[in-house]
């Protein structure tokens, strides 16, 4: 165990803290998919989570970890969608305000959802610099406390609870595959596997058109995302200073996939499993479909990260 990383106890405490508010999401299988790839894949369906994504876990843990006086001032963040929705929802549930900075090119369905959950939105240019500078202005004006989308130990511990549930429900797995954007889900998944299923290998998948995690992992140093052009809008962010060291230490490999494979995998899950997933969620299956991973005869946990899709703008 590394002292600066969330411990097994902290992850278990996070699970107890958020349990009254989140969903214990189902684990689904597909006989067709298992036959196709000659393996057993267990899909942890966070598309059925509150607000439609795993982000509800971290946001709830972060909000419920704040002191009463701090919480009264409200919470603030920048996010292109799922974290924005999750923090707005968690804040409303806790009786406080959420101030959300969103890039102007965010999905309209996600902007509407944030407003629906009570988030107070400020739009900005679609760059990390604009997101961060606009957020600082909002915090100065409101005195709200920042809850970062992924670079926060309480967020990481909350996201780790998805893999904790998967391991608890399914038992030993040869590998767990998760998508990677900012790294909150991946670093949490990697810690959960390390603590609760040490024989399980953790792999990460990301789009070729947003491959900063792949390049950072290979170089051993943080390389920011520059102008990502992927359909997987949840994976356009750069890794964080807290998530990256966990990923370096506990993730076995990062794999990139094509845009065509993401769309193919997304459509395949819709058609075969009859569930709605967003493009970011399809990236792990896309890696299997492109034969980047040797899955034959193995038990694989695959985290479906969310299902927030603009149904008027599908990629097929």
C-alpha positions in Angstrom: 0.0 0.0 0.0 1.2 3.5 -0.8 0.3 6.1 1.9 -0.7 8.9 -0.5 -3.2 6.7 -2.3 -6.7 6.0 -0.9 -6.5 2.9 1.2 -8.7 -0.2 1.2 -10.3 1.1 4.3 -11.0 4.5 2.8 -12.6 2.8 -0.3 -14.8 0.6 2.0 -15.8 3.7 4.0 -16.7 5.5 0.8 -18.9 2.6 -0.2 -20.7 2.7 3.2 -21.1 6.5 2.9 -22.6 6.5 -0.6 -24.7 3.3 -0.3 -27.9 5.1 0.8 -27.9 7.3 -2.2 -26.5 5.4 -5.2 -27.6 2.3 -7.0 -25.8 -1.1 -6.6 -25.7 -1.6 -10.4 -26.3 -4.9 -12.0 -23.6 -7.1 -13.7 -24.8 -8.4 -17.0 -23.5 -11.0 -19.4 -24.1 -11.9 -23.1 -23.9 -15.5 -24.2 -23.5 -14.3 -27.8 -20.5 -12.0 -26.9 -18.9 -14.8 -24.8 -19.2 -17.2 -27.7 -17.8 -14.7 -30.1 -14.6 -14.1 -28.1 -14.4 -17.5 -26.3 -14.3 -15.9 -22.8 -16.6 -14.8 -20.0 -17.3 -11.0 -19.9 -19.1 -9.5 -16.9 -20.4 -6.0 -17.7 -20.7 -3.7 -14.7 -23.5 -1.6 -15.8 -22.9 1.9 -14.5 -25.2 3.2 -17.3 -28.0 2.2 -14.8 -26.4 4.3 -12.1 -28.0 7.5 -10.7 -27.6 10.3 -13.3 -26.7 7.6 -15.8 -23.0 7.2 -15.0 -20.4 6.0 -12.5 -19.7 9.7 -11.7 -22.6 9.6 -9.1 -20.3 7.6 -6.9 -17.4 10.0 -6.6 -19.6 13.1 -6.5 -21.7 11.7 -3.7 -18.6 10.6 -1.7 -17.0 14.1 -2.2 -20.1 16.0 -1.2 -20.9 13.8 1.8 -17.3 14.1 3.0 -17.5 17.9 3.3 -18.1 19.6 6.6 -21.5 21.2 7.2 -20.2 24.8 7.1 -18.2 24.3 3.9 -21.1 22.5 2.2 -23.4 25.4 2.8 -21.3 27.6 0.5 -21.9 25.2 -2.4 -19.7 23.1 -4.6 -18.2 24.0 -8.0 -16.5 22.2 -10.9 -15.7 22.1 -14.6 -17.0 19.2 -16.6 -18.2 18.4 -20.1 -21.2 16.4 -18.8 -21.4 13.4 -16.5 -19.5 14.8 -13.6 -21.5 18.0 -14.0 -24.7 16.1 -13.8 -23.5 14.0 -10.9 -22.3 16.9 -8.8 -25.5 18.8 -9.4 -27.5 15.8 -8.4 -25.4 15.1 -5.3 -25.4 18.7 -4.2 -29.2 19.0 -4.6 -29.6 15.9 -2.5 -27.5 17.4 0.2 -29.4 20.7 0.1 -26.7 22.9 -1.4 -25.9 24.6 -4.7 -23.6 23.3 -7.6 -21.9 25.8 -9.8 -20.9 24.1 -13.1 -18.5 25.4 -15.8 -19.1 23.6 -19.0 -17.4 23.9 -22.5 -19.7 25.6 -25.0 -19.5 22.5 -27.2 -20.9 20.2 -24.5 -23.6 17.8 -25.6 -27.0 19.7 -25.5 -28.6 16.7 -23.7 -26.0 16.9 -21.0 -26.5 20.7 -20.6 -30.2 20.1 -20.2 -29.6 17.3 -17.7 -27.3 19.5 -15.6 -30.0 22.2 -15.5 -32.6 19.6 -14.6 -30.6 18.5 -11.6 -30.3 22.1 -10.4 -26.8 22.9 -11.6 -26.0 26.6 -12.2 -24.1 26.7 -15.5 -21.4 29.0 -16.8 -20.3 28.2 -20.4 -16.7 28.7 -21.5 -14.4 28.0 -24.5 -13.7 24.3 -25.0 -10.1 24.3 -23.7 -8.7 23.2 -20.4 -7.2 26.6 -19.7 -10.6 28.3 -20.3 -12.4 25.7 -18.1 -9.9 26.2 -15.2 -9.8 30.0 -15.4 -13.6 30.3 -15.6 -14.0 28.0 -12.7 -11.6 30.1 -10.6 -13.7 33.2 -11.3 -16.9 31.3 -10.3 -15.2 30.2 -7.0 -14.1 33.7 -6.2 -17.6 35.0 -6.8 -19.4 32.3 -4.8 -16.9 31.0 -2.2 -18.0 27.5 -3.3 -15.5 24.6 -2.8 -14.1 22.9 -5.9 -14.9 19.3 -6.5 -12.6 18.3 -9.3 -14.0 15.8 -11.8 -11.2 13.2 -11.1 -8.1 14.8 -9.4 -9.4 14.4 -5.9 -8.9 11.4 -3.5 -12.5 11.4 -2.4 -13.6 11.2 -6.0 -11.1 8.4 -6.7 -12.3 6.4 -3.6 -15.9 6.9 -4.7 -15.3 5.6 -8.2 -13.4 2.6 -6.8 -16.6 1.4 -5.4 -17.9 0.2 -8.8 -15.0 -2.3 -9.1 -15.4 -3.2 -5.4 -19.0 -4.2 -6.1 -18.0 -6.1 -9.3 -15.4 -8.1 -7.4 -17.7 -8.7 -4.5 -20.5 -9.9 -6.8 -18.6 -11.9 -9.3 -15.5 -13.2 -7.5 -12.1 -13.7 -9.0 -11.5 -12.1 -12.4 -8.4 -12.5 -14.7 -8.7 -8.9 -15.8 -10.8 -5.8 -15.4 -11.0 -3.3 -18.4 -12.0 0.3 -17.9 -12.0 3.4 -20.1 -9.7 6.3 -19.3 -10.2 10.0 -19.6 -9.1 11.9 -16.5 -8.4 8.7 -14.7 -10.8 8.8 -11.8 -12.6 5.6 -12.7 -9.4 3.9 -13.9 -7.3 4.8 -10.8 -10.1 3.8 -8.5 -10.6 0.5 -10.4 -6.9 -0.2 -10.2 -6.8 0.4 -6.4 -9.9 -1.8 -5.9 -8.4 -4.7 -7.8 -5.1 -4.3 -6.0 -6.7 -4.4 -2.6 -9.6 -6.7 -3.1 -8.6 -9.0 -6.0 -4.8 -8.9 -6.2 -4.6 -11.6 -8.9 -6.6 -9.4 -11.3 -4.8 -7.5 -14.1 -6.2 -4.0 -14.8 -6.2 -2.7 -18.4 -7.2 0.7 -19.7 -8.6 1.6 -23.1 -8.9 5.0 -24.8 -9.5 6.5 -28.3 -6.6 6.8 -30.7 -7.8 10.4 -31.2 -7.4 11.2 -27.5 -4.4 9.1 -26.6 -2.8 11.3 -23.9 -3.0 8.5 -21.3 -1.4 6.0 -23.6 1.5 8.4 -24.4 1.9 9.5 -20.7 1.9 5.8 -19.6 4.6 4.9 -22.2 6.7 8.0 -21.4 6.3 7.7 -17.6 5.5 11.4 -17.4 2.3 13.4 -17.7 1.5 14.5 -21.2 -1.6 16.7 -21.5 -4.3 16.1 -24.0 -4.2 18.5 -26.9 -7.2 19.0 -29.3 -8.8 15.5 -28.8 -11.2 14.7 -31.6 -13.0 11.6 -30.5 -16.7 10.7 -30.4 -16.1 9.5 -26.8 -16.6 12.9 -25.3 -16.2 11.6 -21.7 -12.5 10.7 -22.5 -11.3 14.0 -23.9 -9.7 15.1 -20.6 -6.1 14.8 -19.5 -4.9 12.6 -16.6 -4.5 14.3 -13.2 -1.5 14.6 -10.8 -3.3 12.3 -8.4 -4.7 9.8 -10.9 -1.5 9.3 -12.9 0.8 7.9 -10.2 -1.9 5.3 -9.3 -2.3 4.3 -12.9 1.5 4.1 -13.4 1.8 1.8 -10.4 -1.3 -0.4 -10.7 -2.4 -0.5 -14.3 -0.8 -3.2 -16.5 -1.4 -1.6 -20.0 -3.2 1.1 -21.9 -4.7 0.3 -25.3 -5.9 2.7 -28.0 -8.8 2.0 -30.3 -10.1 3.5 -33.6 -13.2 5.7 -33.9 -14.8 3.1 -36.2 -14.3 0.4 -33.5 -15.9 2.6 -30.8 -19.0 3.1 -33.0 -19.1 -0.6 -33.9 -18.8 -1.7 -30.2 -21.4 0.9 -29.1 -23.9 -0.3 -31.7 -23.1 -4.0 -30.9 -23.9 -3.5 -27.2 -27.2 -1.7 -28.1 -28.2 -4.4 -30.5 -27.1 -7.5 -28.6 -27.5 -6.5 -24.9 -30.5 -4.1 -25.5 -28.9 -1.5 -23.3 -28.1 2.2 -24.0 -24.4 3.0 -23.6 -22.5 6.2 -24.5 -19.4 6.1 -26.8 -17.0 6.2 -23.8 -18.5 3.1 -22.4 -17.9 1.2 -25.7 -14.2 1.7 -25.7 -13.2 -1.4 -23.6 -15.3 -3.7 -25.8 -13.8 -2.0 -28.9 -10.3 -3.1 -27.7 -11.5 -6.7 -27.6 -13.2 -6.4 -31.0 -10.0 -5.1 -32.5 -8.1 -8.0 -31.1 -5.8 -5.9 -28.9 -6.3 -8.1 -25.9 -5.9 -11.9 -25.5 -9.2 -12.8 -23.8 -9.5 -16.5 -24.8 -10.7 -18.6 -21.9 -10.5 -15.7 -19.4 -13.0 -14.1 -16.9 -13.1 -10.4 -17.7 -14.8 -7.6 -15.8 -15.7 -4.7 -18.1 -17.0 -1.4 -16.7 -19.7 0.2 -18.7 -19.1 3.8 -17.5 -22.4 5.5 -18.5 -25.4 5.8 -20.8 -25.9 9.5 -21.4 -26.5 9.8 -25.1 -28.0 12.4 -27.3 -30.6 10.2 -29.0 -31.1 12.9 -31.8 -27.4 12.6 -32.7 -26.4 8.9 -32.8 -23.2 7.9 -34.7 -25.0 5.5 -37.1 
